[in-house]
Amino acid sequence: MAFADRLSFARKQKKIRQADLGKLVGTSGDIIGKYERGENTPSIDVATKIADALGVTLDYLVKDGAYDQIDKETLQRLKDIQKLSKESKEHVFALLDAFIKQSKLQVIL
C-alpha cells in the first residue's frame, strides 16, 4: 500500500474531510486530495503533521511493515511497558495473555 492509499484510508477511518485535515496541518483540502491521488508528495514536516492529526505514526504513512497499523496510543503504551521492571512486565504480560485468551474463546463460542 502506498502513502496515498494509507493517507486516504487513515483519514476515512477517522471520518475527517480533506478540507478539515488540510486546516489541521496548515494546507488546503485540495492539496490533501492531491496527496491522496499520488499527484503530490508532502514534505517530511507536512507528513508528520498529517500523521499527528490522524493519530497514526509517520511509519504507518510511509512504510510497509509488520507493525505499520499500530496507532500512536498503542505505541505509547508499548513504550511505557518497556520502561517497567522485569517483574512488572511479567504481570502486565500475564494480564494481557489472559485477556487475549478470553477474547479468543468468546469468538469460538
Stockholm file with secondary structure:
# STOCKHOLM 1.0

chainA/1-109         MAFADRLSFARKQKKIRQADLGKLVGTSGDIIGKYERGENTPSIDVATKIADALGVTLDYLVKDGAYDQIDKETLQRLKDIQKLSKESKEHVFALLDAFIKQSKLQVIL
#=GR chainA/1-109 SS CCHHHHHHHHHHHTTCCHHHHHHHHTSCHHHHHHHHHTSCCCCHHHHHHHHHHHTBCHHHHHCCCTTTTCBHHHHHHHHHHHTSCHHHHHHHHHHHHHHHHHHHHHHHC
#=GC SS_cons         CCHHHHHHHHHHHTTCCHHHHHHHHTSCHHHHHHHHHTSCCCCHHHHHHHHHHHTBCHHHHHCCCTTTTCBHHHHHHHHHHHTSCHHHHHHHHHHHHHHHHHHHHHHHC
//
